[in-house]
């Protein structure tokens, strides 16, 4: 039934008529279902709709999302699925209520003492990404920027030289444990900071970002994350006026391009190149 409901998103009929009906069904299931696995499946199918519609999410739907995100009984997997839906909705042009802002800040700051591989760190990264999208513009730096993005803030040069001193979202163990979605959120946060708030970034901060993008290129199995990395590097290469930075970014961009070609090549060809 859930697959059928999700497949309706592919129908070429009027979204304005179909989506509200589908959304009611999804929200009823999310509100009444006790199985985390089924709730995750419901949210996954809802994401399929949100990728192709700009129809508004009802106040009831957004309130339910806030309640589930606020509840200590909600599992980490369901929290991440809820945040993924909200992120997809926002990127598709759906208006997310500003009342989510304090909740996103709270989630983003809730994993300070967690281990890098903890699911709570992934939740914090996902919430921070959505918060930054909702509040970042080229003309204005959001209030409390580095309080919310503490997990990515580099304060001292020694953090660049010592991997264990890096902020938690930039550590190897976090990058290795992160899912494809969370890796994509991290790249998007870096992209927004480089494009909208370059004056807020020290040289050490930028160096850590470049290093992180390169490590993600090495670690990820996701083609979509590779595309995100390439877009981030390409955009910043064109925008950054520093020749040395451009040379570094151009080299990293070439590495990402070469990596995509190698991964898409037949196994026999790729092995002959090694």
Secondary structure by P-SEA (a helix, b strand, c coil): caaaaaacccccccccccaaaaaaaaaaaaaccccaaaaaaaaaaaaaaaacccccccaaaaaaaaaaaacccccaaaaaaaaaaaaaaaaacccccccaaaaaaaaaacccccccccaaaaaaaaaaaaaaaaccccccccccccccccccccccaaaaaccccccccccaaaaaaccaaaaaaaaaaaaaaaccccccccaaaaaaaaaaaaaaaaccccaaaaaaaaaaaaaaaaccccaaaaaaaaaaaaaaaaaaaaaaccaaaaaaac
